[in-house]
Amino acid sequence: ETTKALAAKGARVIMGVRTLSKGEAAAARIRDEVKAADVTVSRIDLSDLASVADFAAGITAVETRIDLLINNAGVMMPPFSLSSDGYEIQMATNHLGHFTLTGRLLPLLHDNPGSRVVCLSSLAHTWGDIDLSDLEWRRRAYNTRHAYGASKLADLVFSYELDRRLH
């Protein structure tokens, strides 16, 4: 819906998707509804920092600026698992992937006056706290709700700190 709304306003949108076939299907539906939609699809798995680096490298290789980065993807309360980098999957996907992507794309945003970074969170941030010494949940009993809340809290803390540093 975000891509469709932006495309309807004339924006060129690069959709970062985990599954290319699903992303292409969504982009085709948007192009059917918004005839002039300029939508491309590129693969990114936010839980895999190598995938994030590859996606960002692809963007920086062809783009000279970014007007808007919307960090709006994630997983919600799955069973315990670790990312390929060894982090709890919700923190990896919902926060660390976005944090890394933003950092890698920051030059294209920073040098573009008026650019924006939007990091979505939720009221679920009140469900958790961040234990920086145990992002893998190895020393604590795993609680999927608290882990989700921690990832949403991390998004908020990141947003506030990014804003502070950029101003």
Buried (B, 14 or more C-beta within 10 A) or exposed (E): EEBBEBBBEEBEBBBBBBEEEEBBEBBEBBBEEBEEBEBEBBBBBBBBBEBBBBBBEBBBEEEEEBEBBBBEBBBBBEEEEBBEBEBBBBBBBBBBBBBBBBEBBBEBBEEBEEBEBEBBBBEBBEBBEBEEEEBBBEEEEEBBEBBBBBBBBBBBBBBEEBEEEEE
